[in-house]
Every structure is written in structure tokens, then in C-alpha cells.
């Protein structure tokens, strides 16, 4: 069974990617939502617009976690 007590979810805003070559620079900053285990190993990573509140992405982060093999329920 997996110990969920040390699992963390965090969100971090990052600047918009810079344009390169013929690609124009985006004006929209992004936010990364990351779920990690106790050792800091990423379990799920989601990207959203920076204008979305972390609470709106919480459930999506949990849904993005891989299924664990074992007992159902």
C-alpha cells in the first residue's frame, strides 16, 4: 500500500516561453502543478494558465495520478 501522508501538491507560475526563429513570443504566462512523493519524485505534472487558482487544479492533479496495482476500492 502506498503511504500518501508525505505526498505534496504545489503550483508555480512560470514566464511565457520565448519565441524562437519564426515563432512569436506568447503573452500568456503558465502555471505548473506538480504532485511529488516523499522523495521528491514527480507523480503527476499539469500545466494551466497562470490566471487559474490552485484550488481549481487540485482535483485534476489527483485524477492525473497513476493507478496503483493491488486491491480495488
Secondary structure, DSSP 8 states (H G I E B T S, - for coil): ---GGG-EEEEEEE------TT-------EEEEEEE-TT--EEEEEEEETTS-HHHHHHHHHHHS---SS---
